[in-house]
């Protein structure tokens, strides 16, 4: 098994999941999207990932607030409400008879392009919405063994050229950082900000526990992590108590 923070226990039920593409359900192996999709062509898409725990989509409001903020920041109109998207997700989960231990990935791209191009004006369809639910239980290996990090030379960018707080499909710089870490013999990459200070890892948030204190970077150059915010909230609450 590949060792890292995203390790999950193999679950054969995922072989038969139904994936939603624009409100139509497809078996895993039949779930496909056009090569003219803007997300495939130029990474022009946004996404969210959330957990289904005992029938509840955890922190749903936080995730959808971030999704709508991401859409607004890239000028993407979402022709549905948060309530309607919630219904789409729940319908997909119901079709798969899922109630617990599920990771849901929601991907929204600008739509189909007339021809390969960056220009959003060449988009000829509404946004494409893909919902992938999978059974995912984190492997204990990462917790028990820990992971090794390599400090990558690939930096977390500034908001004026690719906002690291934006949950978008353009993740190539993070992939580059991870490849560099793997080539160095590590499991994942630690990424610095444009000033050379610790920002975050390539795919996860980064915290240090030191003498009973929890340290993390400022939010300026790191992911707008909902888990990160909840950890800080818990730490602040514990400190007051």
C-alpha positions in Angstrom: 0.0 0.0 0.0 1.2 3.5 -0.8 2.0 5.2 2.5 0.7 8.7 3.2 -2.0 10.7 4.8 -4.7 9.6 2.4 -4.3 5.9 2.9 -7.6 4.1 3.1 -8.5 0.5 3.8 -9.5 -1.4 0.6 -13.2 -1.8 0.4 -14.7 -4.1 -2.3 -18.0 -2.3 -2.1 -16.4 0.6 -4.0 -16.3 -1.7 -7.1 -20.0 -1.4 -7.6 -20.7 2.3 -6.7 -22.9 4.5 -8.8 -21.5 7.9 -9.7 -23.6 10.9 -10.5 -22.8 12.9 -13.6 -25.3 15.8 -14.2 -28.0 13.9 -12.3 -27.5 10.6 -14.2 -26.2 7.6 -12.4 -23.5 5.4 -13.9 -21.6 2.3 -12.7 -18.0 3.1 -11.7 -16.5 1.8 -15.0 -19.0 3.6 -17.1 -18.7 7.0 -15.5 -17.1 9.2 -18.2 -17.0 12.8 -19.2 -16.1 14.5 -22.5 -12.4 15.3 -23.4 -13.8 18.8 -24.2 -14.7 19.3 -20.5 -13.1 22.5 -19.2 -11.8 20.8 -16.1 -10.0 18.2 -18.2 -8.7 20.7 -20.8 -7.4 23.5 -18.5 -8.2 22.6 -14.9 -11.1 25.0 -14.9 -13.2 23.5 -12.1 -13.8 23.6 -8.3 -14.5 20.8 -5.8 -15.4 19.8 -2.3 -14.9 16.6 -0.3 -17.0 15.8 2.8 -17.8 12.9 5.0 -21.0 11.0 5.6 -21.1 9.9 9.2 -24.2 8.1 10.6 -26.4 9.6 7.9 -25.1 13.1 8.3 -23.0 15.1 5.8 -20.5 16.5 8.2 -19.9 20.3 8.2 -22.1 20.6 5.0 -22.7 24.3 5.4 -19.0 25.0 5.7 -18.2 23.0 2.6 -21.0 24.5 0.5 -20.1 28.1 1.6 -16.6 27.4 0.4 -17.8 25.9 -2.8 -20.0 28.9 -3.6 -17.1 31.3 -2.6 -14.8 29.4 -5.0 -17.3 29.6 -7.8 -17.7 33.3 -7.3 -13.9 33.9 -7.3 -13.5 32.2 -10.7 -16.7 33.7 -12.2 -18.5 30.4 -12.4 -22.3 30.6 -12.2 -23.9 27.7 -10.3 -27.5 27.2 -11.7 -28.7 25.4 -8.6 -29.1 26.3 -4.9 -27.2 24.7 -2.0 -30.4 22.9 -1.1 -30.7 21.5 -4.6 -27.1 20.3 -4.6 -27.6 18.7 -1.2 -30.6 16.8 -2.7 -28.3 15.7 -5.6 -25.8 14.3 -3.1 -28.4 12.6 -1.0 -30.0 11.0 -4.0 -26.6 9.6 -5.0 -26.0 8.3 -1.5 -29.5 6.8 -1.4 -29.0 5.0 -4.8 -25.8 3.5 -3.3 -27.6 2.6 0.0 -24.9 4.5 1.8 -25.3 5.7 5.4 -21.9 5.8 7.1 -18.2 5.8 6.5 -18.4 7.5 3.1 -16.2 10.1 1.5 -18.1 12.2 -1.1 -16.2 14.1 -3.7 -18.2 16.8 -5.6 -16.6 18.3 -8.7 -18.0 21.2 -10.7 -16.4 22.3 -13.9 -17.3 25.2 -16.1 -18.7 22.9 -18.8 -18.0 21.6 -22.3 -15.8 23.7 -24.6 -16.4 24.2 -28.3 -12.7 23.7 -28.9 -9.6 23.3 -26.6 -9.1 26.7 -25.2 -8.7 28.7 -21.9 -11.4 31.1 -23.0 -14.5 30.7 -20.9 -16.6 32.3 -23.6 -16.1 29.1 -25.7 -18.0 27.0 -23.1 -21.1 25.7 -24.8 -22.8 23.9 -21.9 -23.7 24.6 -18.4 -21.4 23.4 -15.6 -20.8 19.7 -15.3 -21.4 18.2 -11.8 -19.9 14.9 -10.8 -20.5 13.3 -7.4 -18.3 10.3 -6.4 -19.2 8.6 -3.1 -16.8 5.9 -1.8 -16.5 3.9 1.3 -13.3 5.2 3.0 -11.9 4.3 6.3 -8.5 5.7 7.1 -5.7 3.2 7.4 -4.2 3.0 10.9 -0.7 2.8 9.4 -0.4 6.5 9.0 -1.3 7.1 12.6 0.7 4.3 14.1 3.8 4.6 11.8 3.6 8.3 11.1 4.8 9.7 7.8 8.0 11.3 6.6 8.0 14.8 5.0 10.4 16.4 2.6 10.6 20.2 2.4 9.9 20.9 -1.2 11.3 23.7 -3.3 7.8 24.1 -4.9 6.2 26.9 -3.0 2.6 27.7 -2.0 1.7 30.6 -4.1 0.4 34.1 -3.4 -3.3 34.9 -3.8 -2.5 37.2 -6.7 -1.6 34.4 -9.1 -3.1 31.2 -7.7 -4.9 31.6 -4.4 -4.0 28.5 -2.2 -7.3 28.9 -0.4 -9.2 28.1 -3.6 -10.4 24.5 -3.9 -9.8 24.3 -7.7 -8.7 21.5 -10.1 -5.4 23.2 -10.8 -3.2 21.1 -8.4 -0.2 20.6 -10.6 2.2 22.5 -8.3 1.1 20.3 -5.4 1.6 17.2 -7.5 5.1 18.5 -8.4 5.9 19.0 -4.7 4.7 15.5 -3.9 6.7 14.0 -6.7 9.8 15.8 -5.5 9.2 14.4 -2.0 8.7 10.8 -3.3 11.9 11.1 -5.3 13.7 12.1 -2.1 12.4 9.0 -0.4 9.7 10.7 1.7 5.9 10.1 1.9 4.6 13.6 1.4 5.8 17.2 0.9 6.0 20.1 3.3 5.5 23.3 1.4 6.7 26.7 2.3 5.1 30.1 1.5 6.6 32.7 -0.8 8.7 34.1 2.1 10.2 30.7 3.0 8.0 30.0 6.1 6.1 26.8 6.6 2.7 26.9 5.0 1.2 23.4 4.7 1.7 20.0 3.2 0.9 19.2 -0.4 -2.5 17.7 0.4 -3.1 18.1 4.2 -2.9 20.8 6.8 0.2 21.0 9.0 0.4 21.4 12.8 3.1 21.2 15.4 2.5 20.2 19.0 5.2 21.9 21.2 5.1 21.9 25.0 1.4 21.6 25.2 0.8 24.2 22.5 -0.5 23.6 19.0 1.2 25.7 16.3 0.2 26.2 12.7 0.8 28.7 9.9 -1.2 31.8 9.2 -4.1 31.3 6.8 -2.6 33.7 4.2 -0.7 31.1 2.1 -2.3 27.8 3.1 -5.4 25.9 2.2 -8.7 27.2 3.5 -9.1 23.9 5.3 -12.3 23.2 7.1 -10.6 20.5 9.2 -7.9 23.0 10.0 -10.5 25.6 11.2 -12.2 23.0 13.4 -8.9 21.9 15.0 -8.1 25.6 15.8 -11.6 26.0 17.1 -11.2 23.0 19.4 -7.8 24.3 20.6 -9.2 27.7 21.4 -12.1 26.1 23.3 -9.8 23.9 25.3 -7.5 26.8 26.1 -10.5 28.8 27.5 -11.5 25.8 29.7 
